Amino acid sequence: MSTSPLSQEPDEMARETETLILQRVASCGQKQLALAVGSSETTVSRWNDGEYEKWAKALSFLGLRVVPQTAVVVTSEYLSSVETLARIGLKAERKRPGPLGWD
């Protein structure tokens, strides 16, 4: 059974954050990351020994998330409003009479 992202436990969110960070580091490479943050490649390599995990837990504790730049992030209230509008639209569509001859 999967849970909604809005109801995830902090530990689960931290694991997902750490996984996303590790995937991105693997895709760009430790050398590129080291250059981008002004550290040595050795320092970045040592971050694999629990540093990413610590930061992921800290972000989760603070109620923050790491998401890809392409992600669209909305509040739960906004999502609830869109769901309500969709439900109203579907209900109206079901009550609409059949084709009107000129359609």
C-alpha positions as CSV (number, residue, x, y, z in Angstrom):
1,M,0.0,0.0,0.0
2,S,1.5,3.3,-1.0
3,T,1.1,6.5,1.0
4,S,0.4,10.0,-0.3
5,P,3.5,12.1,-0.5
6,L,1.8,14.5,1.9
7,S,1.4,11.9,4.6
8,Q,4.9,10.4,4.4
9,E,6.9,9.8,7.6
10,P,9.9,12.1,8.1
11,D,12.3,9.1,7.9
12,E,10.8,7.9,4.6
13,M,11.0,11.5,3.2
14,A,14.6,11.7,4.3
15,R,15.4,8.4,2.6
16,E,13.8,9.6,-0.6
17,T,15.7,12.9,-0.4
18,E,19.0,11.1,0.1
19,T,18.3,8.8,-2.8
20,L,17.5,11.7,-5.1
21,I,20.7,13.5,-4.0
22,L,22.8,10.3,-4.6
23,Q,21.2,9.8,-8.0
24,R,22.0,13.4,-9.0
25,V,25.6,13.2,-7.7
26,A,26.0,10.0,-9.7
27,S,24.6,11.6,-12.9
28,C,26.9,14.6,-12.8
29,G,29.9,13.1,-11.1
30,Q,31.7,14.0,-7.9
31,K,34.4,16.0,-9.7
32,Q,31.8,18.3,-11.3
33,L,30.0,18.7,-7.9
34,A,33.3,19.5,-6.2
35,L,34.1,22.2,-8.8
36,A,30.6,23.6,-8.4
37,V,30.8,24.0,-4.6
38,G,34.5,24.8,-4.4
39,S,35.6,21.7,-2.6
40,S,38.0,18.9,-3.5
41,E,36.8,15.7,-5.1
42,T,38.1,13.9,-2.0
43,T,35.8,16.0,0.3
44,V,32.8,15.3,-1.9
45,S,33.6,11.6,-2.0
46,R,33.6,11.6,1.9
47,W,30.1,13.0,1.8
48,N,28.9,9.5,0.8
49,D,29.9,8.3,4.3
50,G,26.7,9.7,5.9
51,E,26.8,13.4,5.1
52,Y,24.0,13.2,2.6
53,E,22.0,11.2,5.0
54,K,22.4,13.8,7.8
55,W,21.4,16.6,5.5
56,A,18.4,14.7,4.2
57,K,17.3,14.1,7.8
58,A,17.8,17.8,8.6
59,L,15.7,18.9,5.6
60,S,13.0,16.4,6.5
61,F,13.0,17.6,10.1
62,L,12.7,21.2,8.9
63,G,9.7,20.3,6.7
64,L,11.6,20.9,3.5
65,R,11.9,18.8,0.4
66,V,14.3,18.3,-2.4
67,V,12.7,18.0,-5.8
68,P,14.0,18.1,-9.4
69,Q,14.0,21.5,-11.0
70,T,11.4,20.2,-13.5
71,A,8.9,19.4,-10.8
72,V,5.9,21.5,-10.2
73,V,5.2,21.9,-6.6
74,V,1.8,23.0,-5.3
75,T,0.2,23.2,-1.9
76,S,-2.2,20.6,-0.6
77,E,-4.9,23.3,-0.6
78,Y,-4.3,24.1,-4.2
79,L,-4.4,20.4,-5.2
80,S,-7.6,19.9,-3.2
81,S,-9.2,22.9,-5.0
82,V,-8.3,21.4,-8.4
83,E,-9.7,18.1,-7.4
84,T,-13.0,19.8,-6.3
85,L,-13.2,21.6,-9.6
86,A,-12.6,18.4,-11.6
87,R,-15.3,16.6,-9.6
88,I,-17.8,19.4,-10.3
89,G,-16.8,19.4,-14.0
90,L,-17.2,15.7,-14.3
91,K,-20.6,15.8,-12.6
92,A,-21.8,18.5,-14.9
93,E,-20.5,16.6,-18.0
94,R,-22.5,13.5,-16.9
95,K,-25.7,15.5,-16.7
96,R,-25.2,17.2,-20.1
97,P,-27.7,16.1,-22.7
98,G,-26.5,14.2,-25.7
99,P,-25.3,15.7,-29.0
100,L,-27.3,18.7,-30.2
101,G,-27.5,17.9,-33.9
102,W,-25.0,20.6,-35.0
103,D,-22.1,19.1,-33.1
